[in-house]
Amino acid sequence: MIETLQSLRIVFALTVMLAHFSYAGIEGKSTGVGPMFFMLMTGFVMSRSYGAKVLDGSFEYGKFLLRRLFKFYPLHLLCLLIFIAIHRHTLEMADYQTLLPNFLLLQSWIPIERFYFSGNAVSWYLSDLLFFLLLFPFLYKSIGRMSGKNLLRLVSGLLVIYVVYVSFIQTDDLNYWLYIFPPVRLLDFIWGMVMWRCYELYPMAGRWRHPTTIELVLIVGVVMTIITYPLHNRWHVALIHWLVLIPVVWVFMQGDRHSGWVSRLLKTRTMVWLGGLTLDTYLLHQLVFAVIMSNMAKHDIQLPYLVMLLICLTVVIFVSYITHTWFVHPINNRLLTLFIKKSK
């Protein structure tokens, strides 16, 4: 585990939670950086963890998919059940029909908002993730053997294809075709794989000068992409964010060696612990927000925006910890015992 990247996951999960937090007339604003960071990170981590096995022939495709599914699918089902429980009085038969693709993690393939944002809306990310995992070994067999020149050709070719696609696509739902559609978001996953291959080919030696300055510049870059997000139009979803997030991952994946002030903060036990709860906070936060807001409205309680935000984030972390400790972790271990360890 690279501690700096582990901790960064909760930082980018926070951007997602802030985007979905609306209270006292202040609406949350989407930024796009959170899911993109997770997709980049997944490509990087899968390549780091399984790339060598893919290339030497020891990779076990079935066990790989089961291990990854066991990490997120039980929590996905739990969140779906919680969603139904929260909204049971308002759900109609048509709503339940949209939940079937969600249950099967196929919702992001349906270009209709009530389908791809059905149930626990953020689970569209899991639908895309499943697609990436299915393709991973086949993609890495090529990328994992590429030279620097071939990687440059691959990246250049994909960028040209993406620019042409974004330039000429005509639709009333750019959010789907640029932000949700799995083949388009596959590019984020591929960049992560390419970054790992680049690191294998060109490992950094020694220590950087002024690492804290480099880290702070990157943080400013991320903040600027968030602030200017509404101005990017159709380019905001990926191309501009890539220019910032790829260097972020590249710098902080070497944070153990080039330890600036930000890296030292990210390596604290608290940040690493929070990073381990990222998936739980990501999937649970909207449900927790809904329950809290509903109870506040029922009892006619009004609090200042920042106080309410702090309460909601604290409850999300607490619920995520309880869920991870008493549900996700035990269920994952049980499934691994039943389906992976018994088959050895």
C-alpha positions as CSV (number, residue, x, y, z in Angstrom):
1,M,0.0,0.0,0.0
2,I,1.3,3.5,-0.9
3,E,0.1,5.5,2.1
4,T,0.0,8.9,0.3
5,L,-2.3,7.6,-2.4
6,Q,-4.4,5.7,0.1
7,S,-5.0,8.9,2.1
8,L,-5.7,10.9,-1.1
9,R,-8.7,8.7,-1.8
10,I,-10.6,10.1,1.2
11,V,-9.6,13.7,0.1
12,F,-11.2,13.1,-3.3
13,A,-14.2,11.3,-1.7
14,L,-14.7,14.5,0.3
15,T,-15.0,16.5,-3.0
16,V,-17.8,14.1,-4.0
17,M,-19.6,14.5,-0.6
18,L,-19.4,18.3,-0.8
19,A,-20.8,18.1,-4.3
20,H,-23.8,16.3,-3.0
21,F,-24.4,18.3,0.1
22,S,-27.2,20.9,-0.3
23,Y,-28.5,22.8,2.7
24,A,-29.9,26.2,3.7
25,G,-30.2,27.3,0.1
26,I,-26.6,26.5,-0.8
27,E,-26.5,23.8,-3.5
28,G,-23.6,21.4,-3.9
29,K,-21.8,21.7,-7.2
30,S,-20.4,18.7,-9.2
31,T,-16.7,18.8,-9.8
32,G,-15.9,15.5,-11.6
33,V,-12.5,15.1,-9.9
34,G,-13.5,12.5,-7.4
35,P,-14.6,9.7,-9.7
36,M,-11.8,10.4,-12.1
37,F,-9.2,10.1,-9.4
38,F,-10.7,6.8,-8.3
39,M,-10.6,5.5,-11.9
40,L,-7.0,6.5,-12.4
41,M,-6.1,5.0,-9.0
42,T,-7.8,1.8,-9.8
43,G,-5.9,1.4,-13.1
44,F,-2.7,2.2,-11.3
45,V,-3.3,-0.1,-8.3
46,M,-4.6,-3.1,-10.4
47,S,-1.4,-2.8,-12.6
48,R,0.8,-2.6,-9.6
49,S,-0.8,-5.5,-7.9
50,Y,-1.6,-7.9,-10.7
51,G,0.4,-6.7,-13.7
52,A,3.3,-9.1,-13.3
53,K,0.9,-12.1,-12.9
54,V,-0.9,-11.1,-16.1
55,L,2.4,-11.1,-18.0
56,D,3.9,-14.3,-16.6
57,G,0.7,-16.3,-17.0
58,S,0.0,-16.9,-13.3
59,F,-3.0,-14.5,-13.3
60,E,-6.3,-16.2,-12.3
61,Y,-9.1,-14.3,-14.0
62,G,-12.0,-15.9,-12.1
63,K,-10.5,-15.4,-8.7
64,F,-9.4,-11.9,-9.5
65,L,-13.0,-10.9,-10.4
66,L,-14.4,-12.6,-7.3
67,R,-11.9,-10.9,-5.0
68,R,-12.8,-7.5,-6.5
69,L,-16.5,-8.1,-6.4
70,F,-16.4,-9.2,-2.8
71,K,-14.9,-5.9,-1.9
72,F,-17.8,-3.7,-3.2
73,Y,-20.8,-5.8,-4.2
74,P,-22.2,-6.7,-0.7
75,L,-22.0,-3.0,0.3
76,H,-23.7,-2.1,-3.0
77,L,-26.6,-4.4,-2.2
78,L,-26.8,-3.1,1.4
79,C,-27.0,0.5,0.1
80,L,-29.6,-0.5,-2.4
81,L,-31.8,-2.0,0.4
82,I,-31.3,1.1,2.5
83,F,-32.4,3.3,-0.4
84,I,-35.5,1.2,-0.8
85,A,-36.2,1.4,2.9
86,I,-35.8,5.2,2.9
87,H,-38.0,5.8,-0.1
88,R,-40.4,2.9,0.2
89,H,-43.4,5.3,0.6
90,T,-42.7,7.2,-2.6
91,L,-41.4,4.5,-4.9
92,E,-43.7,3.4,-7.7
93,M,-43.6,0.3,-9.9
94,A,-41.7,2.2,-12.6
95,D,-39.0,3.1,-10.0
96,Y,-38.6,-0.5,-9.0
97,Q,-38.1,-1.4,-12.7
98,T,-35.1,0.9,-12.9
99,L,-33.5,-0.8,-9.9
100,L,-33.0,-4.1,-11.7
101,P,-30.1,-2.8,-13.9
102,N,-28.8,-1.2,-10.7
103,F,-28.9,-4.5,-8.9
104,L,-26.9,-6.1,-11.8
105,L,-24.5,-3.1,-12.1
106,L,-25.6,-2.5,-15.6
107,Q,-27.2,0.9,-15.1
108,S,-24.4,3.0,-16.6
109,W,-25.0,1.3,-20.0
110,I,-28.5,2.7,-20.2
111,P,-28.5,6.4,-21.5
112,I,-31.6,7.4,-19.5
113,E,-31.1,9.4,-16.3
114,R,-33.7,7.6,-14.2
115,F,-31.7,4.3,-14.9
116,Y,-28.1,5.4,-14.6
117,F,-28.8,7.4,-11.5
118,S,-31.3,4.9,-10.1
119,G,-31.2,3.7,-6.5
120,N,-28.1,4.8,-4.7
121,A,-27.2,7.2,-7.5
122,V,-23.4,7.1,-7.0
123,S,-23.4,3.4,-7.7
124,W,-23.1,4.2,-11.4
125,Y,-19.4,4.3,-10.7
126,L,-19.4,0.6,-9.7
127,S,-21.1,-0.2,-13.0
128,D,-18.2,1.4,-14.8
129,L,-15.7,-0.2,-12.5
130,L,-17.0,-3.7,-13.2
131,F,-16.5,-3.0,-16.9
132,F,-12.9,-1.9,-16.3
133,L,-12.1,-5.0,-14.2
134,L,-13.5,-7.3,-16.8
135,L,-11.1,-5.8,-19.4
136,F,-8.1,-5.3,-17.2
137,P,-6.0,-8.4,-18.0
138,F,-6.6,-8.1,-21.7
139,L,-5.6,-4.4,-21.7
140,Y,-2.5,-5.0,-19.5
141,K,-1.2,-7.8,-21.7
142,S,-0.5,-5.1,-24.3
143,I,0.2,-2.0,-22.1
144,G,2.4,-4.0,-19.7
145,R,4.9,-4.8,-22.5
146,M,4.9,-1.4,-24.2
147,S,8.1,0.6,-24.6
148,G,8.2,4.3,-23.9
149,K,7.7,5.1,-27.6
150,N,4.7,2.8,-27.9
151,L,3.1,4.3,-24.7
152,L,3.5,7.7,-26.2
153,R,1.8,6.5,-29.4
154,L,-1.0,4.9,-27.4
155,V,-1.6,8.0,-25.4
156,S,-1.5,10.3,-28.4
157,G,-3.9,8.1,-30.3
158,L,-6.4,7.9,-27.5
159,L,-6.2,11.7,-26.9
160,V,-6.9,12.3,-30.6
161,I,-9.9,9.9,-30.5
162,Y,-11.2,11.6,-27.4
163,V,-10.9,15.1,-28.8
164,V,-12.7,14.1,-32.0
165,Y,-15.4,12.4,-30.0
166,V,-16.0,15.4,-27.7
167,S,-15.8,17.9,-30.6
168,F,-18.4,16.2,-32.7
169,I,-20.8,14.5,-30.3
170,Q,-24.3,16.1,-30.5
171,T,-26.6,15.3,-27.7
172,D,-28.8,16.8,-25.1
173,D,-27.3,14.6,-22.4
174,L,-23.6,15.3,-22.3
175,N,-23.5,14.3,-18.7
176,Y,-24.1,10.7,-19.8
177,W,-22.0,10.4,-22.9
178,L,-19.0,12.2,-21.3
179,Y,-19.3,11.4,-17.6
180,I,-21.1,8.1,-17.3
181,F,-20.7,6.0,-20.5
182,P,-18.2,3.2,-19.6
183,P,-16.2,3.1,-22.8
184,V,-15.4,6.8,-22.5
185,R,-14.5,6.6,-18.8
186,L,-12.3,3.6,-19.6
187,L,-9.7,6.2,-20.7
188,D,-9.3,7.2,-17.0
189,F,-8.6,3.6,-16.1
190,I,-6.1,3.3,-18.9
191,W,-4.2,6.4,-17.9
192,G,-3.6,4.7,-14.5
193,M,-2.3,1.6,-16.2
194,V,0.0,3.7,-18.4
195,M,1.3,5.6,-15.4
196,W,2.3,2.3,-13.7
197,R,4.1,1.2,-16.8
198,C,5.9,4.5,-17.1
199,Y,7.0,4.1,-13.5
200,E,8.4,0.7,-14.3
201,L,10.3,2.1,-17.3
202,Y,11.5,5.3,-15.7
203,P,11.6,5.0,-11.9
204,M,12.6,8.2,-10.2
205,A,15.9,8.2,-8.4
206,G,17.0,10.3,-5.4
207,R,15.0,13.1,-3.8
208,W,13.3,16.1,-5.4
209,R,14.2,19.6,-4.5
210,H,11.3,21.6,-2.9
211,P,8.8,18.7,-2.8
212,T,6.4,20.7,-0.7
213,T,6.3,23.5,-3.3
214,I,5.5,20.9,-6.0
215,E,2.7,19.4,-3.9
216,L,1.2,22.7,-3.1
217,V,1.2,23.7,-6.8
218,L,-0.7,20.5,-7.6
219,I,-3.2,21.2,-4.9
220,V,-3.8,24.7,-6.3
221,G,-4.3,23.1,-9.7
222,V,-6.9,20.7,-8.4
223,V,-8.7,23.6,-6.6
224,M,-8.7,25.6,-9.8
225,T,-10.2,22.8,-11.8
226,I,-13.0,22.6,-9.2
227,I,-13.6,26.3,-9.1
228,T,-13.6,26.7,-12.9
229,Y,-15.6,23.5,-13.5
230,P,-18.8,25.2,-14.7
231,L,-16.7,27.2,-17.3
232,H,-15.2,24.2,-19.1
233,N,-18.4,23.2,-20.9
234,R,-17.9,19.8,-22.6
235,W,-14.2,19.7,-21.9
236,H,-14.6,19.8,-18.2
237,V,-15.3,16.1,-17.7
238,A,-11.9,14.7,-18.6
239,L,-9.4,16.5,-20.7
240,I,-8.7,19.5,-18.3
241,H,-8.8,17.2,-15.2
242,W,-6.3,14.8,-16.8
243,L,-3.8,17.7,-17.0
244,V,-4.0,18.0,-13.2
245,L,-4.8,14.6,-11.8
246,I,-2.2,12.6,-13.7
247,P,0.6,14.7,-12.2
248,V,-1.1,14.5,-8.8
249,V,-1.0,10.7,-8.9
250,W,2.5,10.6,-10.3
251,V,3.9,12.9,-7.6
252,F,2.1,11.4,-4.6
253,M,2.7,7.8,-5.6
254,Q,6.3,8.6,-4.8
255,G,5.5,10.5,-1.6
256,D,7.2,7.9,0.6
257,R,10.5,8.9,-1.0
258,H,10.0,12.6,-1.9
259,S,8.4,13.5,1.4
260,G,7.0,17.1,1.3
261,W,4.8,18.6,3.9
262,V,1.6,17.4,2.3
263,S,2.9,13.8,1.9
264,R,3.9,13.8,5.6
265,L,0.3,14.8,6.5
266,L,-1.1,12.1,4.2
267,K,1.0,9.5,5.9
268,T,-0.3,10.1,9.3
269,R,-2.3,7.2,10.9
270,T,-5.5,9.2,10.9
271,M,-5.4,10.0,7.2
272,V,-4.4,6.4,6.2
273,W,-7.3,5.1,8.4
274,L,-9.7,7.4,6.7
275,G,-8.4,6.4,3.3
276,G,-9.4,2.8,4.1
277,L,-13.0,3.9,4.5
278,T,-13.2,5.7,1.2
279,L,-15.5,3.2,-0.6
280,D,-17.8,3.1,2.4
281,T,-18.1,6.9,2.6
282,Y,-18.5,7.2,-1.1
283,L,-21.4,4.7,-1.3
284,L,-23.1,5.6,2.0
285,H,-22.9,9.4,2.1
286,Q,-26.0,10.3,0.1
287,L,-28.1,7.8,2.1
288,V,-26.8,9.3,5.4
289,F,-27.5,12.8,4.1
290,A,-31.0,11.9,3.2
291,V,-31.8,10.4,6.6
292,I,-30.3,13.3,8.5
293,M,-32.0,15.9,6.4
294,S,-35.4,14.1,6.7
295,N,-35.2,14.0,10.5
296,M,-34.1,17.6,10.7
297,A,-37.0,18.7,8.6
298,K,-39.4,16.5,10.5
299,H,-38.4,18.2,13.8
300,D,-38.1,21.6,12.2
301,I,-34.5,22.0,13.3
302,Q,-32.4,24.7,11.5
303,L,-28.6,24.9,11.9
304,P,-26.0,27.0,10.3
305,Y,-24.6,25.6,7.1
306,L,-21.1,24.8,8.4
307,V,-22.4,23.2,11.6
308,M,-24.8,21.0,9.5
309,L,-22.0,20.1,7.1
310,L,-19.7,19.1,10.0
311,I,-22.4,17.0,11.6
312,C,-23.2,15.2,8.3
313,L,-19.6,14.4,7.5
314,T,-19.0,13.2,11.0
315,V,-22.0,10.9,10.9
316,V,-21.0,9.6,7.4
317,I,-17.5,8.7,8.8
318,F,-19.0,7.0,11.9
319,V,-21.6,5.0,9.9
320,S,-18.9,4.1,7.4
321,Y,-16.6,2.8,10.1
322,I,-19.4,0.8,11.7
323,T,-20.5,-0.6,8.3
324,H,-16.9,-1.5,7.3
325,T,-16.1,-3.1,10.7
326,W,-19.3,-5.1,11.2
327,F,-20.5,-5.8,7.7
328,V,-18.0,-5.2,4.8
329,H,-14.9,-6.7,6.4
330,P,-16.6,-9.8,7.9
331,I,-18.7,-10.5,4.7
332,N,-15.6,-10.1,2.5
333,N,-13.6,-12.6,4.7
334,R,-16.5,-15.0,4.7
335,L,-16.9,-14.9,0.9
336,L,-13.2,-15.3,0.4
337,T,-13.2,-18.4,2.7
338,L,-16.1,-19.9,0.9
339,F,-15.2,-19.2,-2.8
340,I,-11.4,-18.6,-2.9
341,K,-9.7,-20.4,-0.1
342,K,-11.8,-23.6,-0.4
343,S,-10.9,-23.9,-4.1
344,K,-7.2,-24.1,-3.4
